[in-house]
């Protein structure tokens, strides 16, 4: 589904990713872990197509398309979803309206007709139950005055509504207490199926107790320095990132 | 008015500009010219031209005298220079003050109106045909200087409501006109109101009798068509005790390289327990992307809450004009009367807007509310100017003002000039102001959800302007939303 080859990227002249290689297949959950500043969020941003980031080298193929050639909205239409680390507030813009616009814009770019109000409402109710979100929250302005947990739940709700093929969760656990992490993770787990994939970007192992990955990759200095199964996450939790740093310092010497 | 989104793109220019700085490439879609023979006054302004206008309209002597008095007054006045707008001096001798489409005089029904004119209004999305009563909006249409036809007249007459052109009102209801014309905006009020009083060629008159709730929205559409023509319309609405009326005003003009002058006067009179709701969607031609052409819009709008417990509410969506100079105001004379002003002003390219309101609290327990949303893009300048005045006798007056500015790009300006004069210490006056920018973050967030940048900007600005949009009648709100999006097309992204 997603093939990243030798990806180098940076921002404002500063190089952050130094040759990422990663292959994600349908039905899989991958976790990218790493210390602060290792390039985790940069990878998520580059995949979603944030303008400030510059791709210097390498290729990314998503569902047979050259992802890097596409605008952010085309990537979304193709089925790429980014759950933001810091979801953006848009005052005065009703959350439901926003999601309805998103759903129909994506349908439009796929040549489908917009959902009628009844169908949309039906789907909304269904997904609300799935991710445990209240209508009162959705009737408010987009993310405005939402608590950290409400923002993240809203991200997962949008993911449920848009039904992406690949969902990237960027530090979805940051700023959340354990109950909120459980609610958000349950939502993500219910959305998993054999046709979609999830890329979890996180600093801590605790999120992976709830969203259990098939593969764990450790990012350090803009490169994947170690890959393994979920046991690798436990090892990191136990030993800290220092052992990775030490190992890699030795390697580069 | 029907609107559709067109997305004109000019790639070579676009590449030069960075994301948020991109200036607008929206094309003015009302810019067609209608080929209609016109009956025009000679260019320039003098007493003979005023006599010409008055004679063409077969006006009584008192009306001509009123005009001449205004003209002589105007000659002694100076163009105001305190607003935050800049434009070359207007040559008042280079303007045609009267231009009427040549047609049979005084059409008795719509069949007598030049079909070309009807087509003009159809292109604007305004149907004068009474069959299309589904919309429930009675329309008075003014092209260049004269009123073309008023729909639903019969139905309104049954309720005793008068809704007709100003010319007709002067003929048919002289007593009402003599009583109220100039009673809210006197001849000498300001330079442009004096000019308007001298040369106004038509406009709408509306009278709601005691206790009558007008069952439909009344609406006027103004359009400047002929070249070198000024438009000076005059609107007067009188709501008798206990009555209610909602009035809509829309405006468009063709694209012209030269500037066209529009100097209108609107007067509202609300008696005891009466309510007038006046909504405007102003979309005069704003000029091209380099700032050439466009309408100079100098408008005086004022209402008086004459009776106790009366209410006047102004709502405006201003997207057009090269220059907007406009302060719809309310004189709160009656005790417990209420004045409201809701405004969205959009400026783009080289447009300049200096707009706001005056709330004059004279009566006791009077209330006013001001919500102003300014959106600036391109190289434009957008100023809010508002006065809240509480006089000595206006005990327990209350005002709440909120002025928010949204900037698109960093070459435009937003300015706020609030003036507060309080002469009574029981008054409560609150003022809040914010300035924000559309962020790249907001755009990217929308993009990531599959929403393209144009649509994202429309969503964000409509969110910003929501409080004002909610005040508009339903059918107008939809149009206004699309208009906002069109006015700012291409300004981000």
Contacts between the chains, C-beta under 8 A, distances in Angstrom:
chain1	res1	chain2	res2	distance
A	48	B	444	8.0
A	48	B	448	5.4
A	49	B	447	7.4
A	49	B	448	7.7
A	50	B	444	5.8
A	51	B	19	6.6
A	51	B	440	7.0
A	51	B	444	7.0
A	52	B	440	7.7
A	71	B	447	7.1
A	71	B	452	7.8
A	72	B	444	6.5
A	72	B	447	3.8
A	72	B	448	5.5
A	73	B	447	4.8
A	73	B	448	7.7
A	73	B	450	5.3
A	73	B	451	6.3
A	73	B	452	5.0
A	73	B	453	7.9
A	75	B	448	7.8
A	76	B	447	7.2
A	76	B	448	5.7
A	76	B	449	5.9
A	76	B	450	3.8
A	77	B	450	5.1
A	81	B	448	7.6
A	82	B	448	5.3
A	84	B	445	6.8
A	84	B	448	7.8
A	87	B	445	7.3
A	88	B	439	7.5
A	88	B	441	5.1
A	88	B	442	5.4
A	88	B	444	7.9
A	88	B	445	4.0
A	90	B	442	5.6
A	90	B	445	7.6
A	90	B	446	8.0
A	90	B	459	7.1
A	90	B	460	5.8
A	90	B	463	5.6
A	91	B	463	6.0
A	91	B	464	6.8
A	92	B	462	7.4
A	92	B	463	3.1
A	92	B	464	5.5
A	92	B	465	7.5
A	92	B	466	4.3
A	92	B	467	7.4
A	93	B	459	5.4
A	93	B	460	6.6
A	93	B	462	7.4
A	93	B	463	3.4
A	94	B	463	7.8
A	97	B	459	7.6
A	98	B	446	7.8
A	98	B	449	7.5
A	98	B	459	6.6
A	99	B	449	7.8
A	101	B	451	5.8
A	101	B	455	6.7
A	101	B	459	6.4
A	102	B	446	7.8
A	102	B	449	3.8
A	102	B	450	5.2
A	102	B	451	5.6
A	105	B	449	7.8
A	105	B	450	4.8
A	105	B	451	5.0
A	105	B	452	7.0
A	105	B	455	6.5
A	106	B	449	7.9
A	106	B	450	3.9
A	109	B	450	6.9
A	141	B	463	6.8
A	142	B	463	7.7
A	158	B	449	6.7
A	162	B	449	7.0
A	162	B	450	7.2
